[in-house]
């Protein structure tokens, strides 16, 4: 597939670009693309999506910290799918699923998420999605430090026991299988906005 990758020079993009080529995809400019992938920043992602939709190109978005409200209407109007996931690591999606199940049985929980110091949104999109899946009223603690990629721990507690569910992304290679899955499934998605890698698993 011909793919336009926004953010190819960024931390995720520098890992993703060679992985896309290795999987048989061709990196091209937007005018000739069959799909757009965005791993940029909250202040540029909506403009990139709008440009892609105007060019008739469906989108995959891994940038978090932006308002999805306007994008859904634009995608429906364009008759194209926009797929957004706050986290493309399959292990992180499973962690969210396990935490949601555990929250049905253990009444108290808190989330601790740790990311690199350049991550601009706090709490992370993954932490917010996890809290929402667990019922919405879960405190989130955010840490931003150098040397960290992405880690999240969900602590669920009741008298006499503590359940810890943790996911660690030690490198950005953790996101590649999820992006490739989204790219494979993108042509089958309905027009509009689809959120979460869990919808593809």
Long-range contacts (C-beta under 8 A, 24 or more apart in sequence): 1-25, 1-26, 1-34, 1-35, 1-183, 2-26, 2-28, 2-32, 2-33, 2-34, 2-35, 3-27, 3-28, 3-33, 3-34, 3-35, 3-36, 3-37, 3-183, 4-28, 4-29, 4-30, 4-33, 4-35, 4-36, 4-37, 4-52, 4-57, 5-36, 5-37, 5-39, 6-36, 6-37, 6-38, 6-39, 6-40, 6-44, 6-45, 6-48, 7-38, 7-39, 7-40, 7-63, 10-39, 10-40, 11-116, 11-172, 12-39, 12-62, 12-172, 12-175, 13-39, 14-172, 15-171, 15-172, 15-173, 15-175, 15-176, 16-172, 16-175, 16-176, 16-179, 19-173, 19-176, 19-179, 19-180, 20-179, 20-180, 20-183, 23-180, 25-183, 30-55, 30-57, 31-55, 33-57, 34-58, 35-59, 35-60, 35-183, 35-186, 36-60, 37-61, 37-62, 37-179, 37-183, 38-62, 38-63, 39-63, 41-120, 42-66, 42-120, 42-121, 46-70, 46-71, 49-74, 49-82, 50-74, 53-78, 53-80, 53-82, 54-78, 56-80, 58-82, 58-83, 58-186, 58-187, 58-189, 59-83, 60-84, 60-179, 60-182, 60-183, 60-186, 61-85, 62-88, 62-175, 62-179, 64-121, 64-124, 64-125, 64-126, 65-120, 65-121, 65-125, 68-193, 68-195, 71-193, 72-192, 72-193, 75-191, 75-192, 75-193, 76-191, 76-192, 78-191, 79-191, 80-191, 81-186, 81-189, 81-190, 81-191, 81-192, 81-193, 81-194, 82-192, 82-193, 82-194, 83-182, 83-185, 83-186, 83-189, 83-193, 83-194, 83-195, 84-193, 84-194, 84-195, 84-196, 85-178, 85-182, 85-195, 85-196, 85-197, 86-124, 86-125, 86-126, 86-128, 86-129, 86-196, 87-125, 87-126, 87-129, 87-150, 87-175, 87-178, 87-197, 88-174, 88-175, 88-176, 88-177, 88-178, 88-179, 88-182, 88-197, 89-150, 89-167, 89-169, 89-174, 89-175, 89-178, 90-177, 90-178, 90-181, 90-197, 90-201, 91-167, 91-169, 91-174, 92-126, 92-150, 92-152, 92-167, 92-169, 92-174, 93-178, 93-196, 93-197, 93-198, 93-201, 94-167, 95-130, 95-152, 95-154, 95-165, 95-166, 95-167, 96-126, 96-129, 96-130, 96-133, 96-198, 97-133, 97-198, 98-165, 99-130, 99-133, 99-134, 99-154, 99-156, 99-165, 100-130, 100-133, 100-134, 102-154, 102-156, 102-163, 102-165, 103-133, 103-134, 103-135, 103-138, 103-156, 106-156, 106-157, 106-158, 106-161, 106-163, 107-158, 108-156, 108-157, 108-158, 109-134, 109-138, 109-154, 109-155, 109-156, 109-157, 110-138, 110-139, 110-140, 110-141, 110-154, 110-155, 111-138, 111-139, 111-140, 111-141, 111-152, 111-153, 111-154, 111-155, 112-140, 112-141, 112-143, 112-152, 112-153, 112-155, 113-140, 113-141, 113-142, 113-143, 113-150, 113-151, 113-152, 113-153, 114-142, 114-143, 114-144, 114-145, 114-148, 114-150, 114-151, 114-152, 115-142, 115-143, 115-144, 115-148, 115-149, 115-150, 115-151, 116-144, 116-145, 116-146, 116-147, 116-148, 116-149, 116-150, 117-144, 117-145, 117-146, 117-148, 119-144, 124-150, 124-152, 126-150, 126-152, 127-152, 129-196, 130-154, 149-174, 150-174
